[in-house]
């Protein structure tokens, strides 16, 4: 609670990297964050990248997300 009060008003940017299609992970992930007070467009934003089932693209997409200076990167294999 103390850490969250210290960062009140901050909009967190989360990079999301998936190999293929994100469902159902994407829906559950967003719902869980919402349950914890993170509302998309209010205090959290997502930068989403999919390798479209081409594993060789993952490195470049991860580098792209890192270059965006996101607060965290979530990588999911679907």
HUQUIKA-V63208 format. One record per residue. RES is the residue in three letters. PHI is phi in degrees with one decimal (* if undefined). Layout:
BEGIN
[[RES,PHI] [RES,PHI]]
END
This chain:
BEGIN
[[UNK,*] [UNK,-64.2] [UNK,-63.7] [UNK,-69.0] [UNK,-67.9] [UNK,-66.2] [UNK,-112.2] [UNK,-57.1] [UNK,91.2] [UNK,-73.8] [UNK,-100.5] [UNK,-82.0] [UNK,-109.1] [UNK,-114.3] [UNK,-87.4] [UNK,-120.9] [UNK,-121.5] [UNK,-127.6] [UNK,-76.1] [UNK,-132.0] [UNK,-81.8] [UNK,-82.8] [UNK,-74.1] [UNK,-88.5] [UNK,-51.5] [UNK,-58.2] [UNK,-63.6] [UNK,-64.9] [UNK,-59.6] [UNK,-65.5] [UNK,-62.8] [UNK,-64.5] [UNK,-62.3] [UNK,-61.5] [UNK,-61.9] [UNK,-99.2] [UNK,93.8] [UNK,-96.7] [UNK,-111.2] [UNK,-58.1] [UNK,88.5] [UNK,-113.6] [UNK,-126.4] [UNK,-150.0] [UNK,-131.5] [UNK,-120.8] [UNK,-112.0] [UNK,-103.2] [UNK,-136.0] [UNK,-122.7] [UNK,-79.8] [UNK,51.9] [UNK,66.0] [UNK,-116.8] [UNK,-53.6] [UNK,-63.7] [UNK,-83.2] [UNK,-60.1] [UNK,-58.9] [UNK,-66.0] [UNK,-68.2] [UNK,-64.0] [UNK,-63.1] [UNK,-62.1] [UNK,-64.4] [UNK,-62.0] [UNK,-67.8] [UNK,-77.0] [UNK,60.0] [UNK,-70.0] [UNK,-74.5] [UNK,-157.1] [UNK,-121.1] [UNK,-108.0] [UNK,-112.7] [UNK,-132.7] [UNK,-96.0] [UNK,-116.2]]
END
